Amino acid sequence: MNRPKGPQPEGTISPEEAEKKWGDKFYTYTGVPKKDMQKEINELEESLESEKIKGLKKFEERFELKKIQIAKSKEHIYKGDEKDKKIPVDGDFVEGSRVFMQHCSSCHSLETNNQGRKTTGPALGLIYGRRAGADPYYNYSPSLVKSSYVWTTRNLFYFLQNPRTLISGNKCEIFGGGIKSEEERADLIEFLKVYSKQLSENLRHKANKVYGKDYVNYHLQTQLLVEQEEMRRIGIDAANDAKKI
C-alpha cells in the first residue's frame, strides 16, 4: 500500500540521499556491501558483453574461412603436367612412396578428403594441382586458407623443405623442420603427382561407369546443396553458442 505524499518530518532524508550517505553500510544477504555487489555485477555484465563480441567475431572469421575452403575444393581439376615444374632433380614415384611412409603417413592419409576421419593433417590423395587449404573437412590455419598457393611441383618442392618458411603460421610440422634432401622431396612430389592423377581418373571413371554421367552431374549438384545446408547450420549453431556466452 502506497503512503500518501505529504510533508516529511524534520530530519527526514530522501532515499537517494540515504543511498549516498550510507550506501557503503547497506549489506546484501551474503554480507557484501551493496555498492561492492553492484560494482561486481557491472563488471560481470561488461565482461559478458566483451566475450559475446569476441565470440561473434571468432564465428564470423571461422565462417569466412570455411566458405573459402569450400570454394577452393570446387576448383580442383587435375591438369597433368604443369608448366612450372623446374626443380633441381627428377623424382621417382616408387622411392616417393617410401618417403611418404617415413615423413607423412603418421599425420596424413591418401584419401580424397578428411570427411569422417580424425587425422592430425588433411588428406593428400588429391593434393597435386589443388589450391592450398582446399579440404572442406579439415580445419587449416587461417594463413594457409587465405594463401593463393597451388600445389604445383615447384611450390611443393620448397614447401616441403621448410613448411613454416613458405607459409608462416601453418600447422604442418615435419620432423627436423622439413625434408632437407632434394632427392627425397622430388621423389615424394612425383609420388603425390602420380597418386593424385590415378585417384582422380579412377574416381571419375568409376562414377561414370556405375552411375552414368547424368547421375554424376546430378550428384555433384546435390552434394553442393548439402554443403550449403551444412554451412547454414554451422552458422546457426555458432550464432546460438555466441548468444550463450
N, C-alpha and C positions, 0 to 999 in steps of 0.2 A: 504494500500500500504506500503510495507516494504522499509524503508530508506536504502540506500547503506551504508555499513560499511566503515568507514574511520577514519581519525584522529579526536579525540574529542577535542572540545575547552578546553582551560586551565581552570581548576577548576571543570570540569565535573566529576561526580562520577557515578559508576555503580548502577543499580537498587538494587543489593544485599547490597551494601554499604549504599544506601539510606534507605533501609529497616532497616538495623542495626542501623543507626544513628537516623532516625526519625520515626521508626516503631510505637512508642507509641503515635506519633502525628497524625497518619493516622486514620480516623474515618469511621465507616460504616454509612449507611443511617439512622440507628437507634440512632446514636450518641454515640455508644460504640466504644472504641478504637479497632482497627483491631486485635491487639495482644490478647486483652481480649476476643474478639469474637472467635478467633481461639482456644484459650485455652478452652472455654466453649464447642466448637464443639468437641474437642478431648476428653474431659471428658465425654460428652454425648455418643460418639461412644464407649468408653471403658465401660461405664455403660450398654449400649445396648448389647454389646458382652458378658458381665458378666451375664446379665439376660437371654440371649439366652442359655448360657451354663447351668445355673441353671434350666431353663425350660426343656431342653433336658434331664438333669439328673433326674428331677422330673418325666418326662414322662416314662423314662426307668424303674424307680423304680415302678411306678404305673402299667406298662405293665407286669413286672415280677410278681408282687403280684396277678394280675388278672389271669395270667397263672397258678399260684399255686392254686388259688381258684377253677378254672375250673377243674384242675386235681384232687383236693380233692373231688369235687362234684361227680365225676365219681366213686369214690372208695366206696361210701356208700352202704353197704348191711346189712340189719338188720339180726343179728345172734342170736337173742333171748337172753337167759341168758348168760352172760359172766362170766369168772372165777373170775375176780377181782370185787366182789360185796360185800365185807365185810365192812359194816358200822355199827355203834353202835346200830341203831334201824331199825325196819322194817317199810316200808311205806304203806300208804293206798291211793289208787288212787282216791277214792271219795273225801277224805279230800284234796288230792293234787290238785284237780280241783279248790277248793276254794282258796288254796294258790296261784295258778296261777292267778286267777282273782284279788287277792289282791296285789301281788307283780310284776306280769309280763305283764298283759294284756294291761296296758297303753302304753307299748313300743313294744310288740311283738304280732304277730298273730300266729295262728296254721295252717297256710297254708304250702305248700311244699317248697315255696321259696318266695322271695320278688319281683318277676317279675311283673311290672306294679303297684307296691304298694309303697307308701311313708310313711313307718313306721319308728319310731326312731331306732328300733332294727331289727335284722334279724328274719325271720320266724322260728318257733320252731316245726313245725309239724313233722319233720323227724329228730330231733336233736339227739335222743338217738342212740348210736353206730356210730355216724358220727364223722369225724375229725373236729376239731375246725377251723372256718373260711371257711366253705365249700359252703356257698350260693353264687353263682357267681353274683347275682344281688344286693348284699349288699356291701357297702364299709367299710370293717372292718379296725381296726387299724393294722399297719404292724406287731406289736408284736403278735397279735392273728393269723394272716395268716401264719406267719413263725413258729408258735409253732407246736409241734408234738403231742399235746394232742388229745386224742379221748374221746368223751363224754360218758364215762362209768359211772356206778353208783358211784364209788369211786371218780372219778375226778369231777363229778358234785356236789357231796356232799361237797367237800372242796372249790370248786369254788364259790358256792352259799353262803358260809359262809362269804367270802370277795373277790369279783371278782378281785379287784385291787392287791391283795396279790399274788394269784396263778399265774396270767399272768399280769405282770406290763405293764402299758401303754395302756391297752384295754379300750374300750368306755363304757363298761357295768357299770351302776350305779343302785344300789338298795337302796331304802330309808333306812337310818340308817346305810349304809355301807355294808349291807348284811343281810341274813336271819340267825339270831342267834340261833333260835330253831332247835335242831337236828331233832325233830319230824316233823316239817314243811318242812325241807329240804328233809327228807326221803319221805314224802308224795308227794311232788312236783316231785321228781325224779321218783317215781312209776307211777305217772300220765303221765309224759312225756314218760316213757318207754312203757306203755300200749298204749298211743295215737300213738306213732311212729310205733309200731308194727301193730296196726289195720290199720292205714293210709297206710302204706307200702303194706300190704297184699291186702287191698281193691283196691288200685290203680292198682296193678298188675293183680288182678282178673278181674277188670272192663275192663282194656285194652285188656286182653286176650279174654274175653267174647265178647266184642264189635268188636274188630278189628282182633282177631286171633294172634297167636304167631309170625307168619311170618311177619305180618304187624308191630307188636310191635318192633321186631328186626330192621326192616327197618326204623321205625320211630325214634328209638334211633340213628341209623346211620345218618339219615337226620338231627336230632337235633344237633349232633356233628358237622356236616358240617356247619350248620347255626351259631353255636357258634364260630367256627373257622373263619368264614367270618366276624362276628361281631368284633372279636379281631383284624382282619386285618384292618377293617375300623376305629376302635378306634385308632390304631397305625397311620394310615394316617392322621386322624383329629388332633391328638395330635402333630404330626410332623409339620403339617401346622400351628397350633397355635403357636408352638415354633418358627417358622420362622417369625411370625408376631411380636414377642416380640422385 
